[in-house]
Amino acid sequence: MDSQTTPIFLRFGGAKKTIFEMSEEEVDSAATSILRRAKEKAFSRGRPILFAKDGKVYEEWPNGNIIERN
């Protein structure tokens, strides 16, 4: 699968509080929502999401494949 270099930007907002005013549960809920929206937007275009874990960068593709990025 070819990676495209043009990022997909999410527009978020609408929160009634800043992150500094949120409880840990509210921050977790917001993060989960942002991740879900990022996956929906990227996967609907056949694009991966990128994430880091243990100092390595990975791509998660719509078909569920997760590969380490070099």
KEKE-3310 file (N, C-alpha, C; in steps of 0.2 Angstrom, whole numbers, plus 5000, padded with zeros to 4 digits):
npx = (5004:5003:5009:5002:5008:5000:4992:4977:4967:4959:4945:4942:4932:4921:4920:4915:4924:4941:4956:4963:4953:4946:4941:4950:4943:4935:4945:4950:4938:4936:4948:4946:4935:4941:4951:4942:4935:4946:4950:4939:4938:4951:4951:4940:4944:4953:4966:4979:4980:4993:5003:5012:5022:5031:5042:5043:5036:5020:5009:4991:4980:4965:4960:4964:4977:4993:5008:5025:5033:5046)
npy = (4994:5011:5025:5041:5057:5069:5076:5072:5083:5085:5094:5100:5104:5113:5109:5112:5115:5119:5109:5109:5111:5100:5084:5069:5058:5065:5070:5057:5053:5063:5061:5048:5050:5059:5050:5040:5048:5052:5040:5036:5046:5045:5031:5030:5035:5027:5028:5027:5028:5035:5031:5031:5020:5014:5021:5019:5021:5018:5012:5011:5002:5003:4990:4983:4980:4982:4991:4993:5008:5014)
npz = (5000:4996:5004:5007:5007:5010:5024:5033:5040:5055:5061:5076:5091:5100:5113:5130:5139:5143:5140:5152:5162:5162:5169:5172:5167:5158:5149:5144:5138:5128:5120:5116:5107:5098:5092:5086:5077:5069:5064:5057:5047:5040:5036:5028:5017:5013:5019:5031:5049:5059:5073:5088:5097:5111:5106:5093:5076:5069:5056:5055:5045:5035:5034:5045:5046:5054:5053:5055:5053:5043)
capx = (5000:5007:5007:5002:5011:4996:4989:4970:4966:4952:4943:4938:4930:4914:4921:4913:4929:4948:4958:4965:4948:4943:4943:4954:4938:4933:4950:4950:4932:4938:4954:4943:4931:4946:4954:4937:4934:4952:4950:4933:4940:4956:4949:4935:4948:4958:4972:4981:4982:4999:5003:5019:5022:5038:5048:5042:5030:5016:5003:4986:4976:4958:4959:4966:4985:4997:5015:5030:5035:5053)
capy = (5000:5017:5030:5047:5062:5074:5074:5073:5087:5085:5100:5098:5110:5112:5107:5117:5116:5118:5102:5110:5111:5093:5078:5063:5054:5069:5070:5051:5052:5067:5057:5042:5053:5061:5044:5037:5052:5052:5033:5036:5050:5042:5024:5031:5037:5021:5030:5024:5033:5034:5032:5029:5016:5012:5024:5017:5024:5012:5014:5006:5003:5001:4982:4981:4978:4987:4989:4998:5013:5015)
capz = (5000:4995:5009:5004:5012:5012:5030:5034:5046:5059:5064:5082:5094:5103:5120:5134:5144:5140:5143:5159:5166:5162:5174:5169:5163:5152:5144:5141:5133:5122:5116:5112:5102:5093:5089:5082:5071:5064:5060:5052:5041:5036:5034:5023:5011:5012:5021:5037:5054:5062:5080:5091:5103:5113:5102:5085:5073:5066:5052:5055:5039:5036:5034:5051:5046:5058:5051:5058:5048:5043)
cpx = (5004:5004:5007:5005:5006:4992:4981:4969:4959:4951:4939:4937:4923:4914:4919:4919:4936:4950:4961:4960:4944:4946:4947:4949:4936:4938:4950:4944:4934:4943:4951:4939:4936:4949:4948:4936:4940:4952:4945:4935:4945:4954:4944:4938:4953:4965:4973:4981:4989:4999:5010:5018:5029:5043:5048:5036:5027:5011:4997:4981:4969:4956:4962:4974:4988:5004:5019:5032:5043:5055)
cpy = (5006:5022:5037:5052:5068:5072:5076:5077:5086:5092:5098:5105:5108:5110:5113:5119:5116:5111:5103:5110:5104:5088:5073:5059:5058:5069:5063:5050:5057:5064:5051:5044:5055:5055:5041:5041:5052:5045:5033:5040:5047:5035:5025:5033:5032:5023:5027:5030:5031:5035:5029:5025:5013:5015:5023:5020:5018:5016:5009:5008:5001:4994:4979:4979:4984:4986:4995:5002:5014:5022)
cpz = (5000:5000:5005:5009:5014:5018:5029:5040:5049:5061:5070:5086:5097:5110:5124:5139:5140:5143:5150:5164:5167:5167:5169:5164:5157:5147:5140:5136:5127:5117:5113:5106:5096:5089:5084:5076:5066:5060:5055:5046:5037:5033:5028:5016:5009:5014:5028:5042:5057:5069:5082:5097:5105:5108:5095:5083:5069:5061:5053:5049:5040:5036:5040:5052:5050:5056:5054:5052:5049:5042)
residu = (MET:ASP:SER:GLN:THR:THR:PRO:ILE:PHE:LEU:ARG:PHE:GLY:GLY:ALA:LYS:LYS:THR:ILE:PHE:GLU:MET:SER:GLU:GLU:GLU:VAL:ASP:SER:ALA:ALA:THR:SER:ILE:LEU:ARG:ARG:ALA:LYS:GLU:LYS:ALA:PHE:SER:ARG:GLY:ARG:PRO:ILE:LEU:PHE:ALA:LYS:ASP:GLY:LYS:VAL:TYR:GLU:GLU:TRP:PRO:ASN:GLY:ASN:ILE:ILE:GLU:ARG:ASN)
# end
